[in-house]
Amino acid sequence: MRIKLVMKDMEYSKALIKALRQYKQNIFVEIGEFKGYKKDCLIVTDYSPRNFSRSILNSYKGGIVFLLDKEVPERLKARERGPYFIFKYAGACKIIYELNLAYSLWSGDKSFKRKEYDLISIFSDFGDERSEYTSNMLGRQLAYRYGVKVLILPMSFLNNYSNSMVTSRNDFLRLVYYIEERRVFSREVYFEKDNYDVEFLRLPRGINYLANLDEKVANRLLEFLGNNYFDYIILDFATAYTELAIDLINESKYKIYVESGKNKLNIDGLLNDKANEIIKINWDTGKDSIAIKSEDLAIKIFDEKNDKRIDGKINERVDERIDERVA
């Protein structure tokens, strides 16, 4: 993203530049005046729109973001064409997210090499912690070890993952609308990363709207995200065995069941003819064991995608590897 700051509040300008430098994204920043149009550079200013003539706005082809001192009126939000408006004091992360969205809308859809993605479902017989921990471990192993693009989607009724700047249902529905319209924006519009480069869809915390999607909408969303952005999509269902969950688990290339002795769930009966494809992991063996099994699973999944030979089953080396770590 390339932006040009034209600011009257220089203290605010310095603070914004500092925040942009600390953000985990390549952002090119210029500082200057309204001179010379650059087709790939978005103007960001805290000057009032009243200070601009129609000729200036037209010369920049709508590529201007106005930072307002007051909350942005509803009629000025979610504009498809510039100029765009952002609340000046919304916080650095929220402002950077809105700048990415404005830049993507203004510069147009990106062109990414079409990917062939694998769908991985992880589910459990008790509580959300088990599948969430396993999803994170597997995602991190794939992303960190092989440098592939991995998305984790929470599919249980509550979303505990996100620290997103998407804070409301309307914000989320706006992203779903862009996805439904197949708008291929920069990654920063749709996703956020953890420290291991695993990515997450920008979702509000709390009630998880993904869990209640229509199956057709869910499949279109997965197809769009997988084909344009990711090598692997991990669906974390926890214990939410809805009709949508069963259908997506059955469609997944890998079905990982985190089981314990506390709750005997007839998972074989739920999945019927796909039950023989389930990879079972015993939670009661402890988190160290889960981490090792996740590492082995990552090797298996990556090697199979890249047509390499698999040597042995994922559970065979666990006790030996735990002993090695302790030693």
Stockholm file with secondary structure:
# STOCKHOLM 1.0

chainA/1-327         MRIKLVMKDMEYSKALIKALRQYKQNIFVEIGEFKGYKKDCLIVTDYSPRNFSRSILNSYKGGIVFLLDKEVPERLKARERGPYFIFKYAGACKIIYELNLAYSLWSGDKSFKRKEYDLISIFSDFGDERSEYTSNMLGRQLAYRYGVKVLILPMSFLNNYSNSMVTSRNDFLRLVYYIEERRVFSREVYFEKDNYDVEFLRLPRGINYLANLDEKVANRLLEFLGNNYFDYIILDFATAYTELAIDLINESKYKIYVESGKNKLNIDGLLNDKANEIIKINWDTGKDSIAIKSEDLAIKIFDEKNDKRIDGKINERVDERIDERVA
#=GR chainA/1-327 SS CEEEEECSCHHHHHHHHHHHHHSSSCCEEEECCSCSCCTTCEEEECSCGGGCCHHHHHHTTTCEEEEESSCCCGGGSSCSSSSEEEETTSCHHHHHHHHHHHHHHHHCCCCCCCCCCEEEEEEESSCSHHHHHHHHHHHHHHHHHHCCCEEEEECSSEECSCCCSCCSHHHHHHHHHHHHTTCCCCHHHHEEECTTSCEEECCCSEECGGGGCCHHHHHHHHHHHHHHTCSEEEEEEETCCCHHHHHHHHHCSEEEEEECSSCCCCHHHHHGGGGGGEEEEEGGGCHHHHHHHHHHHHHHHHHHHTTCCCCSCTTTTHHHHHHHHHC
#=GC SS_cons         CEEEEECSCHHHHHHHHHHHHHSSSCCEEEECCSCSCCTTCEEEECSCGGGCCHHHHHHTTTCEEEEESSCCCGGGSSCSSSSEEEETTSCHHHHHHHHHHHHHHHHCCCCCCCCCCEEEEEEESSCSHHHHHHHHHHHHHHHHHHCCCEEEEECSSEECSCCCSCCSHHHHHHHHHHHHTTCCCCHHHHEEECTTSCEEECCCSEECGGGGCCHHHHHHHHHHHHHHTCSEEEEEEETCCCHHHHHHHHHCSEEEEEECSSCCCCHHHHHGGGGGGEEEEEGGGCHHHHHHHHHHHHHHHHHHHTTCCCCSCTTTTHHHHHHHHHC
//
